[in-house]
């Protein structure tokens, strides 16, 4: 006996799941906070007078630490979106 595959009904999903769970949103908020801290660490370093140059602009915090935090925060955001919780 032959069965026609085109006649098989598609399964009905009675309880559709959201693609992201509450834990994903919490991780997204943590990633956003990491990015925000990175941008706050980059801020400042300006001079009050345009006649003098402030070398604090080139501190280790602004040149190294802050960009690492921002890039790490974006990587964490990708992880937070891709992580599957059941």
C-alpha positions as CSV (number, residue, x, y, z in Angstrom):
1,X,0.0,0.0,0.0
2,X,1.4,3.4,-1.1
3,X,1.2,6.4,1.1
4,X,1.4,9.9,-0.4
5,X,4.0,11.9,1.5
6,X,2.4,15.2,0.5
7,X,-0.8,14.3,2.4
8,X,0.9,14.0,5.8
9,X,-0.3,16.8,8.0
10,X,2.3,19.1,9.6
11,X,2.6,18.7,13.3
12,X,0.8,21.4,15.2
13,X,2.9,23.1,17.8
14,X,0.4,23.8,20.6
15,X,3.0,25.5,22.8
16,X,5.3,27.6,20.6
17,X,8.5,28.5,22.3
18,X,10.1,31.8,22.2
19,X,13.5,31.8,20.6
20,X,15.1,33.5,23.6
21,X,14.4,32.6,27.2
22,X,14.6,34.8,30.3
23,X,18.1,33.6,30.9
24,X,19.1,34.8,27.5
25,X,17.8,38.2,28.2
26,X,19.7,38.3,31.5
27,X,22.9,37.4,29.7
28,X,22.2,40.1,27.1
29,X,21.8,42.7,29.9
30,X,25.1,41.5,31.4
31,X,26.8,41.9,28.0
32,X,25.3,45.3,27.5
33,X,26.7,46.3,31.0
34,X,30.1,45.1,30.0
35,X,30.0,47.2,26.8
36,X,28.8,50.2,28.7
37,X,31.7,49.9,31.3
38,X,34.1,49.7,28.4
39,X,32.9,52.9,26.9
40,X,32.9,54.7,30.2
41,X,36.5,53.6,30.7
42,X,37.3,55.2,27.3
43,X,35.8,58.5,28.2
44,X,37.7,61.5,29.5
45,X,41.4,62.4,29.0
46,X,40.7,65.8,27.5
47,X,42.5,69.0,28.3
48,X,40.9,72.0,29.9
49,X,43.1,74.4,27.8
50,X,43.6,74.0,24.1
51,X,47.2,75.2,24.5
52,X,48.4,72.2,26.5
53,X,48.3,68.5,25.5
54,X,47.2,66.0,28.1
55,X,49.0,62.7,27.9
56,X,46.4,61.0,30.2
57,X,44.5,60.4,27.0
58,X,47.0,57.6,26.2
59,X,46.7,55.7,29.5
60,X,46.6,51.9,29.6
61,X,43.0,52.0,30.7
62,X,41.8,53.9,27.6
63,X,44.1,52.3,25.0
64,X,44.1,48.6,26.2
65,X,41.5,47.8,28.9
66,X,38.5,49.6,27.5
67,X,38.7,48.2,23.9
68,X,39.2,44.7,25.3
69,X,36.0,45.1,27.5
70,X,34.0,46.4,24.6
71,X,35.0,43.6,22.2
72,X,34.6,41.1,25.0
73,X,31.1,42.5,25.6
74,X,30.1,42.1,22.0
75,X,31.4,38.5,22.0
76,X,29.4,37.8,25.1
77,X,26.3,39.3,23.4
78,X,26.8,36.8,20.6
79,X,27.1,34.0,23.1
80,X,24.0,35.2,25.0
81,X,22.0,35.1,21.8
82,X,23.3,31.7,20.6
83,X,23.0,29.9,24.0
84,X,20.1,27.5,24.2
85,X,18.3,27.0,27.5
86,X,15.7,24.3,27.8
